[in-house]
Amino acid sequence: MPTYVYRCPADCPDFVERHPMASIPDRSACPDCGDDARRVIGAPSLGAGDSAAMRLQDATRASSETPTVVSNLPDSTRRSTPISTNPLHRKLPRP
C-alpha cells in the first residue's frame, strides 16, 4: 500500500498514513491535536528496501561514481592460461 503525508494546520509535525490507492482520503485527523490535516505531496520512496538486489544496485552505483584506483600492479603469481591440446580447438578463432 502506498504511503501518504499529511500536514496539520496547527503546526504539528507531518505524519504518514497508508491507504489503498482506491480510497485515498484528502483529509485525515491529526494524531497530535485531532484537527483536520490535508494531504500534501511527499517524496516517493522508490529505492526503499533492504533486499540483496537493492544492496547490489547501491554498490554498483557507488562504484561507478567513485571507482577504486589501482595503486600497484598485481603479483606475478598468477597462473598462466591453460592451452588446450584438443585438435578441434585449433579451428576456433583466437582473440
Gaussian input, Z-matrix of N, CA and C with variables (Angstrom, degrees):
# hf/3-21g

backbone

0 1
 N
 C     1     B1
 C     2     B2     1     A1
 N     3     B3     2     A2     1     D1
 C     4     B4     3     A3     2     D2
 C     5     B5     4     A4     3     D3
 N     6     B6     5     A5     4     D4
 C     7     B7     6     A6     5     D5
 C     8     B8     7     A7     6     D6
 N     9     B9     8     A8     7     D7
 C    10    B10     9     A9     8     D8
 C    11    B11    10    A10     9     D9
 N    12    B12    11    A11    10    D10
 C    13    B13    12    A12    11    D11
 C    14    B14    13    A13    12    D12
 N    15    B15    14    A14    13    D13
 C    16    B16    15    A15    14    D14
 C    17    B17    16    A16    15    D15
 N    18    B18    17    A17    16    D16
 C    19    B19    18    A18    17    D17
 C    20    B20    19    A19    18    D18
 N    21    B21    20    A20    19    D19
 C    22    B22    21    A21    20    D20
 C    23    B23    22    A22    21    D21
 N    24    B24    23    A23    22    D22
 C    25    B25    24    A24    23    D23
 C    26    B26    25    A25    24    D24
 N    27    B27    26    A26    25    D25
 C    28    B28    27    A27    26    D26
 C    29    B29    28    A28    27    D27
 N    30    B30    29    A29    28    D28
 C    31    B31    30    A30    29    D29
 C    32    B32    31    A31    30    D30
 N    33    B33    32    A32    31    D31
 C    34    B34    33    A33    32    D32
 C    35    B35    34    A34    33    D33
 N    36    B36    35    A35    34    D34
 C    37    B37    36    A36    35    D35
 C    38    B38    37    A37    36    D36
 N    39    B39    38    A38    37    D37
 C    40    B40    39    A39    38    D38
 C    41    B41    40    A40    39    D39
 N    42    B42    41    A41    40    D40
 C    43    B43    42    A42    41    D41
 C    44    B44    43    A43    42    D42
 N    45    B45    44    A44    43    D43
 C    46    B46    45    A45    44    D44
 C    47    B47    46    A46    45    D45
 N    48    B48    47    A47    46    D46
 C    49    B49    48    A48    47    D47
 C    50    B50    49    A49    48    D48
 N    51    B51    50    A50    49    D49
 C    52    B52    51    A51    50    D50
 C    53    B53    52    A52    51    D51
 N    54    B54    53    A53    52    D52
 C    55    B55    54    A54    53    D53
 C    56    B56    55    A55    54    D54
 N    57    B57    56    A56    55    D55
 C    58    B58    57    A57    56    D56
 C    59    B59    58    A58    57    D57
 N    60    B60    59    A59    58    D58
 C    61    B61    60    A60    59    D59
 C    62    B62    61    A61    60    D60
 N    63    B63    62    A62    61    D61
 C    64    B64    63    A63    62    D62
 C    65    B65    64    A64    63    D63
 N    66    B66    65    A65    64    D64
 C    67    B67    66    A66    65    D65
 C    68    B68    67    A67    66    D66
 N    69    B69    68    A68    67    D67
 C    70    B70    69    A69    68    D68
 C    71    B71    70    A70    69    D69
 N    72    B72    71    A71    70    D70
 C    73    B73    72    A72    71    D71
 C    74    B74    73    A73    72    D72
 N    75    B75    74    A74    73    D73
 C    76    B76    75    A75    74    D74
 C    77    B77    76    A76    75    D75
 N    78    B78    77    A77    76    D76
 C    79    B79    78    A78    77    D77
 C    80    B80    79    A79    78    D78
 N    81    B81    80    A80    79    D79
 C    82    B82    81    A81    80    D80
 C    83    B83    82    A82    81    D81
 N    84    B84    83    A83    82    D82
 C    85    B85    84    A84    83    D83
 C    86    B86    85    A85    84    D84
 N    87    B87    86    A86    85    D85
 C    88    B88    87    A87    86    D86
 C    89    B89    88    A88    87    D87
 N    90    B90    89    A89    88    D88
 C    91    B91    90    A90    89    D89
 C    92    B92    91    A91    90    D90
 N    93    B93    92    A92    91    D91
 C    94    B94    93    A93    92    D92
 C    95    B95    94    A94    93    D93
 N    96    B96    95    A95    94    D94
 C    97    B97    96    A96    95    D95
 C    98    B98    97    A97    96    D96
 N    99    B99    98    A98    97    D97
 C   100   B100    99    A99    98    D98
 C   101   B101   100   A100    99    D99
 N   102   B102   101   A101   100   D100
 C   103   B103   102   A102   101   D101
 C   104   B104   103   A103   102   D102
 N   105   B105   104   A104   103   D103
 C   106   B106   105   A105   104   D104
 C   107   B107   106   A106   105   D105
 N   108   B108   107   A107   106   D106
 C   109   B109   108   A108   107   D107
 C   110   B110   109   A109   108   D108
 N   111   B111   110   A110   109   D109
 C   112   B112   111   A111   110   D110
 C   113   B113   112   A112   111   D111
 N   114   B114   113   A113   112   D112
 C   115   B115   114   A114   113   D113
 C   116   B116   115   A115   114   D114
 N   117   B117   116   A116   115   D115
 C   118   B118   117   A117   116   D116
 C   119   B119   118   A118   117   D117
 N   120   B120   119   A119   118   D118
 C   121   B121   120   A120   119   D119
 C   122   B122   121   A121   120   D120
 N   123   B123   122   A122   121   D121
 C   124   B124   123   A123   122   D122
 C   125   B125   124   A124   123   D123
 N   126   B126   125   A125   124   D124
 C   127   B127   126   A126   125   D125
 C   128   B128   127   A127   126   D126
 N   129   B129   128   A128   127   D127
 C   130   B130   129   A129   128   D128
 C   131   B131   130   A130   129   D129
 N   132   B132   131   A131   130   D130
 C   133   B133   132   A132   131   D131
 C   134   B134   133   A133   132   D132
 N   135   B135   134   A134   133   D133
 C   136   B136   135   A135   134   D134
 C   137   B137   136   A136   135   D135
 N   138   B138   137   A137   136   D136
 C   139   B139   138   A138   137   D137
 C   140   B140   139   A139   138   D138
 N   141   B141   140   A140   139   D139
 C   142   B142   141   A141   140   D140
 C   143   B143   142   A142   141   D141
 N   144   B144   143   A143   142   D142
 C   145   B145   144   A144   143   D143
 C   146   B146   145   A145   144   D144
 N   147   B147   146   A146   145   D145
 C   148   B148   147   A147   146   D146
 C   149   B149   148   A148   147   D147
 N   150   B150   149   A149   148   D148
 C   151   B151   150   A150   149   D149
 C   152   B152   151   A151   150   D150
 N   153   B153   152   A152   151   D151
 C   154   B154   153   A153   152   D152
 C   155   B155   154   A154   153   D153
 N   156   B156   155   A155   154   D154
 C   157   B157   156   A156   155   D155
 C   158   B158   157   A157   156   D156
 N   159   B159   158   A158   157   D157
 C   160   B160   159   A159   158   D158
 C   161   B161   160   A160   159   D159
 N   162   B162   161   A161   160   D160
 C   163   B163   162   A162   161   D161
 C   164   B164   163   A163   162   D162
 N   165   B165   164   A164   163   D163
 C   166   B166   165   A165   164   D164
 C   167   B167   166   A166   165   D165
 N   168   B168   167   A167   166   D166
 C   169   B169   168   A168   167   D167
 C   170   B170   169   A169   168   D168
 N   171   B171   170   A170   169   D169
 C   172   B172   171   A171   170   D170
 C   173   B173   172   A172   171   D171
 N   174   B174   173   A173   172   D172
 C   175   B175   174   A174   173   D173
 C   176   B176   175   A175   174   D174
 N   177   B177   176   A176   175   D175
 C   178   B178   177   A177   176   D176
 C   179   B179   178   A178   177   D177
 N   180   B180   179   A179   178   D178
 C   181   B181   180   A180   179   D179
 C   182   B182   181   A181   180   D180
 N   183   B183   182   A182   181   D181
 C   184   B184   183   A183   182   D182
 C   185   B185   184   A184   183   D183
 N   186   B186   185   A185   184   D184
 C   187   B187   186   A186   185   D185
 C   188   B188   187   A187   186   D186
 N   189   B189   188   A188   187   D187
 C   190   B190   189   A189   188   D188
 C   191   B191   190   A190   189   D189
 N   192   B192   191   A191   190   D190
 C   193   B193   192   A192   191   D191
 C   194   B194   193   A193   192   D192
 N   195   B195   194   A194   193   D193
 C   196   B196   195   A195   194   D194
 C   197   B197   196   A196   195   D195
 N   198   B198   197   A197   196   D196
 C   199   B199   198   A198   197   D197
 C   200   B200   199   A199   198   D198
 N   201   B201   200   A200   199   D199
 C   202   B202   201   A201   200   D200
 C   203   B203   202   A202   201   D201
 N   204   B204   203   A203   202   D202
 C   205   B205   204   A204   203   D203
 C   206   B206   205   A205   204   D204
 N   207   B207   206   A206   205   D205
 C   208   B208   207   A207   206   D206
 C   209   B209   208   A208   207   D207
 N   210   B210   209   A209   208   D208
 C   211   B211   210   A210   209   D209
 C   212   B212   211   A211   210   D210
 N   213   B213   212   A212   211   D211
 C   214   B214   213   A213   212   D212
 C   215   B215   214   A214   213   D213
 N   216   B216   215   A215   214   D214
 C   217   B217   216   A216   215   D215
 C   218   B218   217   A217   216   D216
 N   219   B219   218   A218   217   D217
 C   220   B220   219   A219   218   D218
 C   221   B221   220   A220   219   D219
 N   222   B222   221   A221   220   D220
 C   223   B223   222   A222   221   D221
 C   224   B224   223   A223   222   D222
 N   225   B225   224   A224   223   D223
 C   226   B226   225   A225   224   D224
 C   227   B227   226   A226   225   D225
 N   228   B228   227   A227   226   D226
 C   229   B229   228   A228   227   D227
 C   230   B230   229   A229   228   D228
 N   231   B231   230   A230   229   D229
 C   232   B232   231   A231   230   D230
 C   233   B233   232   A232   231   D231
 N   234   B234   233   A233   232   D232
 C   235   B235   234   A234   233   D233
 C   236   B236   235   A235   234   D234
 N   237   B237   236   A236   235   D235
 C   238   B238   237   A237   236   D236
 C   239   B239   238   A238   237   D237
 N   240   B240   239   A239   238   D238
 C   241   B241   240   A240   239   D239
 C   242   B242   241   A241   240   D240
 N   243   B243   242   A242   241   D241
 C   244   B244   243   A243   242   D242
 C   245   B245   244   A244   243   D243
 N   246   B246   245   A245   244   D244
 C   247   B247   246   A246   245   D245
 C   248   B248   247   A247   246   D246
 N   249   B249   248   A248   247   D247
 C   250   B250   249   A249   248   D248
 C   251   B251   250   A250   249   D249
 N   252   B252   251   A251   250   D250
 C   253   B253   252   A252   251   D251
 C   254   B254   253   A253   252   D252
 N   255   B255   254   A254   253   D253
 C   256   B256   255   A255   254   D254
 C   257   B257   256   A256   255   D255
 N   258   B258   257   A257   256   D256
 C   259   B259   258   A258   257   D257
 C   260   B260   259   A259   258   D258
 N   261   B261   260   A260   259   D259
 C   262   B262   261   A261   260   D260
 C   263   B263   262   A262   261   D261
 N   264   B264   263   A263   262   D262
 C   265   B265   264   A264   263   D263
 C   266   B266   265   A265   264   D264
 N   267   B267   266   A266   265   D265
 C   268   B268   267   A267   266   D266
 C   269   B269   268   A268   267   D267
 N   270   B270   269   A269   268   D268
 C   271   B271   270   A270   269   D269
 C   272   B272   271   A271   270   D270
 N   273   B273   272   A272   271   D271
 C   274   B274   273   A273   272   D272
 C   275   B275   274   A274   273   D273
 N   276   B276   275   A275   274   D274
 C   277   B277   276   A276   275   D275
 C   278   B278   277   A277   276   D276
 N   279   B279   278   A278   277   D277
 C   280   B280   279   A279   278   D278
 C   281   B281   280   A280   279   D279
 N   282   B282   281   A281   280   D280
 C   283   B283   282   A282   281   D281
 C   284   B284   283   A283   282   D282

   B1=1.4480
   B2=1.5229
   B3=1.3081
   B4=1.4627
   B5=1.5308
   B6=1.3256
   B7=1.4638
   B8=1.5199
   B9=1.3331
   B10=1.4601
   B11=1.5233
   B12=1.3336
   B13=1.4622
   B14=1.5289
   B15=1.3264
   B16=1.4682
   B17=1.5217
   B18=1.3368
   B19=1.4634
   B20=1.5179
   B21=1.3281
   B22=1.4628
   B23=1.5304
   B24=1.3454
   B25=1.4693
   B26=1.5296
   B27=1.3295
   B28=1.4686
   B29=1.5259
   B30=1.3333
   B31=1.4660
   B32=1.5255
   B33=1.3033
   B34=1.4650
   B35=1.5323
   B36=1.3218
   B37=1.4732
   B38=1.5360
   B39=1.3204
   B40=1.4640
   B41=1.5283
   B42=1.3273
   B43=1.4599
   B44=1.5180
   B45=1.3046
   B46=1.4603
   B47=1.5221
   B48=1.3207
   B49=1.4606
   B50=1.5189
   B51=1.3137
   B52=1.4619
   B53=1.5203
   B54=1.3331
   B55=1.4656
   B56=1.5251
   B57=1.3274
   B58=1.4595
   B59=1.5291
   B60=1.3075
   B61=1.4622
   B62=1.5241
   B63=1.3050
   B64=1.4658
   B65=1.5244
   B66=1.3219
   B67=1.4701
   B68=1.5242
   B69=1.3161
   B70=1.4601
   B71=1.5251
   B72=1.3332
   B73=1.4672
   B74=1.5344
   B75=1.3330
   B76=1.4615
   B77=1.5242
   B78=1.3060
   B79=1.4637
   B80=1.5265
   B81=1.3336
   B82=1.4581
   B83=1.5216
   B84=1.3167
   B85=1.4669
   B86=1.5203
   B87=1.3238
   B88=1.4625
   B89=1.5337
   B90=1.3392
   B91=1.4661
   B92=1.5283
   B93=1.3362
   B94=1.4661
   B95=1.5256
   B96=1.3534
   B97=1.4676
   B98=1.5225
   B99=1.3103
   B100=1.4559
   B101=1.5156
   B102=1.3424
   B103=1.4679
   B104=1.5274
   B105=1.3320
   B106=1.4543
   B107=1.5302
   B108=1.3396
   B109=1.4608
   B110=1.5147
   B111=1.3381
   B112=1.4685
   B113=1.5190
   B114=1.3150
   B115=1.4697
   B116=1.5259
   B117=1.3324
   B118=1.4624
   B119=1.5240
   B120=1.3121
   B121=1.4535
   B122=1.5155
   B123=1.3205
   B124=1.4537
   B125=1.5210
   B126=1.3020
   B127=1.4586
   B128=1.5255
   B129=1.3273
   B130=1.4624
   B131=1.5235
   B132=1.2996
   B133=1.4684
   B134=1.5231
   B135=1.3199
   B136=1.4589
   B137=1.5172
   B138=1.3024
   B139=1.4547
   B140=1.5045
   B141=1.2961
   B142=1.4637
   B143=1.5148
   B144=1.2857
   B145=1.4529
   B146=1.5058
   B147=1.3072
   B148=1.4506
   B149=1.5201
   B150=1.3130
   B151=1.4542
   B152=1.5187
   B153=1.3067
   B154=1.4646
   B155=1.5227
   B156=1.3290
   B157=1.4652
   B158=1.5240
   B159=1.3394
   B160=1.4652
   B161=1.5322
   B162=1.3400
   B163=1.4687
   B164=1.5255
   B165=1.3336
   B166=1.4590
   B167=1.5210
   B168=1.3250
   B169=1.4602
   B170=1.5281
   B171=1.3211
   B172=1.4599
   B173=1.5252
   B174=1.3207
   B175=1.4619
   B176=1.5237
   B177=1.3243
   B178=1.4603
   B179=1.5232
   B180=1.3221
   B181=1.4552
   B182=1.5306
   B183=1.3204
   B184=1.4620
   B185=1.5280
   B186=1.3345
   B187=1.4571
   B188=1.5278
   B189=1.3211
   B190=1.4636
   B191=1.5300
   B192=1.3264
   B193=1.4618
   B194=1.5294
   B195=1.3103
   B196=1.4639
   B197=1.5217
   B198=1.3261
   B199=1.4622
   B200=1.5296
   B201=1.3159
   B202=1.4622
   B203=1.5218
   B204=1.3206
   B205=1.4493
   B206=1.5204
   B207=1.3296
   B208=1.4551
   B209=1.5180
   B210=1.3318
   B211=1.4638
   B212=1.5220
   B213=1.3353
   B214=1.4622
   B215=1.5269
   B216=1.3181
   B217=1.4493
   B218=1.5235
   B219=1.3258
   B220=1.4566
   B221=1.5249
   B222=1.3144
   B223=1.4671
   B224=1.5187
   B225=1.3136
   B226=1.4655
   B227=1.5225
   B228=1.3082
   B229=1.4625
   B230=1.5209
   B231=1.2959
   B232=1.4581
   B233=1.5150
   B234=1.3243
   B235=1.4644
   B236=1.5218
   B237=1.2979
   B238=1.4579
   B239=1.5201
   B240=1.3030
   B241=1.4560
   B242=1.5216
   B243=1.3256
   B244=1.4770
   B245=1.5277
   B246=1.3090
   B247=1.4586
   B248=1.5159
   B249=1.2931
   B250=1.4510
   B251=1.5162
   B252=1.3344
   B253=1.4690
   B254=1.5251
   B255=1.3135
   B256=1.4558
   B257=1.5262
   B258=1.3444
   B259=1.4669
   B260=1.5319
   B261=1.3305
   B262=1.4592
   B263=1.5381
   B264=1.3009
   B265=1.4575
   B266=1.5115
   B267=1.3264
   B268=1.4786
   B269=1.5242
   B270=1.3269
   B271=1.4500
   B272=1.5421
   B273=1.3299
   B274=1.4686
   B275=1.5145
   B276=1.3217
   B277=1.4732
   B278=1.5362
   B279=1.3110
   B280=1.4505
   B281=1.5267
   B282=1.3112
   B283=1.4821
   B284=1.5112
   A1=109.24
   A2=117.26
   A3=119.91
   A4=111.66
   A5=114.17
   A6=120.40
   A7=109.07
   A8=115.70
   A9=121.79
   A10=108.52
   A11=116.15
   A12=122.40
   A13=108.49
   A14=115.39
   A15=121.37
   A16=108.61
   A17=116.02
   A18=122.66
   A19=109.39
   A20=115.12
   A21=122.31
   A22=109.44
   A23=118.62
   A24=120.23
   A25=112.73
   A26=118.29
   A27=121.59
   A28=111.94
   A29=118.73
   A30=125.04
   A31=113.56
   A32=116.85
   A33=120.73
   A34=107.50
   A35=118.76
   A36=119.11
   A37=110.97
   A38=115.00
   A39=120.15
   A40=109.22
   A41=115.75
   A42=119.70
   A43=109.37
   A44=114.82
   A45=122.06
   A46=108.91
   A47=115.96
   A48=122.06
   A49=109.08
   A50=115.10
   A51=121.17
   A52=108.54
   A53=114.99
   A54=121.12
   A55=108.64
   A56=118.33
   A57=119.51
   A58=110.11
   A59=116.38
   A60=120.47
   A61=111.83
   A62=118.11
   A63=120.97
   A64=111.72
   A65=117.33
   A66=119.56
   A67=109.93
   A68=116.31
   A69=122.18
   A70=108.27
   A71=118.66
   A72=118.85
   A73=110.54
   A74=116.08
   A75=120.80
   A76=111.40
   A77=116.45
   A78=121.08
   A79=108.82
   A80=114.73
   A81=120.98
   A82=108.42
   A83=117.67
   A84=121.34
   A85=109.74
   A86=116.35
   A87=122.49
   A88=109.04
   A89=118.15
   A90=118.78
   A91=113.05
   A92=118.62
   A93=120.87
   A94=112.55
   A95=116.01
   A96=118.78
   A97=113.68
   A98=118.84
   A99=121.55
   A100=114.38
   A101=118.81
   A102=121.39
   A103=110.34
   A104=114.24
   A105=121.28
   A106=108.86
   A107=117.81
   A108=122.10
   A109=109.48
   A110=115.75
   A111=121.15
   A112=110.04
   A113=114.21
   A114=120.23
   A115=108.72
   A116=116.95
   A117=122.47
   A118=108.91
   A119=115.02
   A120=120.00
   A121=108.24
   A122=116.12
   A123=121.68
   A124=110.94
   A125=116.17
   A126=121.47
   A127=109.34
   A128=117.72
   A129=119.14
   A130=110.75
   A131=116.41
   A132=120.91
   A133=108.51
   A134=115.15
   A135=120.33
   A136=112.30
   A137=117.03
   A138=119.88
   A139=113.20
   A140=118.08
   A141=120.39
   A142=109.27
   A143=115.69
   A144=120.67
   A145=110.49
   A146=115.78
   A147=120.48
   A148=109.16
   A149=116.43
   A150=120.21
   A151=109.67
   A152=116.37
   A153=120.80
   A154=110.50
   A155=117.24
   A156=120.55
   A157=111.06
   A158=117.90
   A159=120.50
   A160=110.84
   A161=117.72
   A162=119.98
   A163=110.31
   A164=117.32
   A165=120.80
   A166=110.78
   A167=116.99
   A168=120.41
   A169=110.80
   A170=117.66
   A171=120.91
   A172=111.15
   A173=117.40
   A174=120.57
   A175=110.73
   A176=117.32
   A177=120.94
   A178=110.54
   A179=116.84
   A180=120.69
   A181=110.01
   A182=117.38
   A183=120.78
   A184=110.86
   A185=117.26
   A186=118.71
   A187=111.72
   A188=118.29
   A189=119.61
   A190=111.05
   A191=116.75
   A192=119.67
   A193=111.91
   A194=117.16
   A195=121.92
   A196=108.47
   A197=118.60
   A198=120.37
   A199=111.30
   A200=114.89
   A201=119.13
   A202=108.90
   A203=115.76
   A204=121.74
   A205=108.37
   A206=116.32
   A207=121.22
   A208=108.04
   A209=116.58
   A210=119.91
   A211=112.43
   A212=118.13
   A213=119.73
   A214=109.20
   A215=115.82
   A216=121.14
   A217=110.08
   A218=117.85
   A219=119.46
   A220=111.27
   A221=116.74
   A222=121.39
   A223=110.73
   A224=115.33
   A225=119.97
   A226=111.29
   A227=118.41
   A228=121.61
   A229=111.27
   A230=116.53
   A231=119.90
   A232=109.77
   A233=115.51
   A234=119.99
   A235=109.10
   A236=115.58
   A237=118.86
   A238=109.43
   A239=116.02
   A240=121.32
   A241=109.00
   A242=118.10
   A243=118.86
   A244=110.62
   A245=115.36
   A246=121.72
   A247=107.99
   A248=115.58
   A249=120.94
   A250=109.98
   A251=115.49
   A252=120.36
   A253=111.52
   A254=116.61
   A255=120.92
   A256=108.64
   A257=118.18
   A258=119.72
   A259=113.25
   A260=118.43
   A261=120.49
   A262=111.25
   A263=117.49
   A264=121.12
   A265=112.23
   A266=118.44
   A267=121.78
   A268=111.36
   A269=117.65
   A270=121.66
   A271=112.01
   A272=116.52
   A273=119.82
   A274=110.61
   A275=117.40
   A276=119.67
   A277=111.01
   A278=115.40
   A279=121.02
   A280=110.00
   A281=115.32
   A282=117.64
   A283=112.42
   D1=140.73
   D2=178.84
   D3=-74.32
   D4=155.31
   D5=178.07
   D6=-103.64
   D7=145.61
   D8=-178.82
   D9=-128.10
   D10=141.27
   D11=-178.92
   D12=-99.28
   D13=135.86
   D14=179.20
   D15=-122.56
   D16=143.30
   D17=-179.77
   D18=-122.12
   D19=129.11
   D20=-178.84
   D21=-87.50
   D22=140.26
   D23=178.55
   D24=-72.65
   D25=-11.70
   D26=-178.63
   D27=-92.21
   D28=23.09
   D29=177.79
   D30=60.19
   D31=29.67
   D32=171.25
   D33=-77.97
   D34=160.15
   D35=178.02
   D36=-65.76
   D37=148.73
   D38=177.91
   D39=-60.94
   D40=150.04
   D41=177.46
   D42=-133.14
   D43=159.33
   D44=-174.36
   D45=-117.56
   D46=137.64
   D47=175.13
   D48=-131.69
   D49=154.16
   D50=177.58
   D51=-109.20
   D52=130.21
   D53=179.32
   D54=-139.46
   D55=151.10
   D56=173.07
   D57=-67.20
   D58=151.05
   D59=-177.19
   D60=-66.76
   D61=-21.02
   D62=-179.63
   D63=-72.62
   D64=-27.43
   D65=-178.37
   D66=-135.68
   D67=86.44
   D68=-179.50
   D69=-100.76
   D70=112.67
   D71=178.63
   D72=-76.68
   D73=139.35
   D74=177.47
   D75=-76.42
   D76=-24.47
   D77=-179.60
   D78=-131.58
   D79=151.88
   D80=178.26
   D81=-147.86
   D82=156.05
   D83=-179.67
   D84=-76.58
   D85=132.45
   D86=178.72
   D87=-67.92
   D88=131.69
   D89=-179.36
   D90=-71.18
   D91=-19.92
   D92=-178.79
   D93=-85.49
   D94=-51.93
   D95=-174.25
   D96=-113.35
   D97=-14.58
   D98=178.36
   D99=87.75
   D100=-0.58
   D101=177.89
   D102=-68.32
   D103=168.45
   D104=177.78
   D105=-81.05
   D106=113.76
   D107=-179.95
   D108=-99.60
   D109=142.90
   D110=-179.23
   D111=-95.74
   D112=149.53
   D113=177.29
   D114=-76.22
   D115=135.33
   D116=177.99
   D117=-121.40
   D118=163.85
   D119=178.76
   D120=-77.43
   D121=125.55
   D122=179.79
   D123=-111.80
   D124=168.22
   D125=178.43
   D126=-74.21
   D127=135.99
   D128=179.00
   D129=-71.33
   D130=146.41
   D131=177.69
   D132=-104.48
   D133=66.41
   D134=-175.60
   D135=-73.45
   D136=-36.77
   D137=-176.69
   D138=-99.31
   D139=19.34
   D140=-178.68
   D141=-79.11
   D142=134.64
   D143=177.73
   D144=149.22
   D145=156.81
   D146=-179.05
   D147=-128.09
   D148=47.18
   D149=178.56
   D150=-91.58
   D151=167.50
   D152=179.08
   D153=-63.94
   D154=-35.14
   D155=179.39
   D156=-66.04
   D157=-40.19
   D158=178.90
   D159=-68.00
   D160=-38.71
   D161=178.14
   D162=-64.84
   D163=-40.07
   D164=177.92
   D165=-64.63
   D166=-42.37
   D167=179.11
   D168=-64.09
   D169=-41.57
   D170=178.58
   D171=-64.87
   D172=-40.56
   D173=179.05
   D174=-66.85
   D175=-38.73
   D176=178.80
   D177=-66.37
   D178=-42.47
   D179=179.30
   D180=-65.35
   D181=-40.37
   D182=-179.57
   D183=-66.14
   D184=-38.03
   D185=-179.14
   D186=-73.06
   D187=-25.41
   D188=178.55
   D189=-78.95
   D190=-29.93
   D191=179.37
   D192=-80.02
   D193=-40.10
   D194=179.73
   D195=-131.52
   D196=82.21
   D197=-177.85
   D198=-69.14
   D199=151.60
   D200=176.69
   D201=-75.98
   D202=142.71
   D203=-177.41
   D204=-103.63
   D205=133.32
   D206=178.71
   D207=-80.82
   D208=126.17
   D209=-177.87
   D210=-96.80
   D211=-21.64
   D212=177.14
   D213=-149.61
   D214=166.25
   D215=-179.33
   D216=-74.68
   D217=152.87
   D218=178.06
   D219=-67.54
   D220=160.39
   D221=179.26
   D222=-61.59
   D223=157.16
   D224=-179.58
   D225=-87.85
   D226=16.09
   D227=179.69
   D228=-87.89
   D229=17.33
   D230=179.75
   D231=-72.79
   D232=145.20
   D233=177.74
   D234=-76.99
   D235=145.27
   D236=176.87
   D237=-77.19
   D238=158.65
   D239=-179.26
   D240=-70.51
   D241=128.62
   D242=-179.33
   D243=-68.00
   D244=141.84
   D245=178.96
   D246=-102.30
   D247=128.19
   D248=-178.42
   D249=-80.31
   D250=141.48
   D251=176.67
   D252=-102.59
   D253=6.46
   D254=179.09
   D255=-71.27
   D256=124.93
   D257=-178.26
   D258=-65.34
   D259=-23.42
   D260=178.44
   D261=-70.37
   D262=-25.44
   D263=-179.51
   D264=-74.61
   D265=-17.38
   D266=179.53
   D267=-66.12
   D268=-25.04
   D269=-177.55
   D270=-82.01
   D271=-13.40
   D272=-179.45
   D273=-73.37
   D274=147.46
   D275=178.59
   D276=-68.93
   D277=145.31
   D278=179.35
   D279=-96.56
   D280=145.72
   D281=179.48
   D282=-72.02

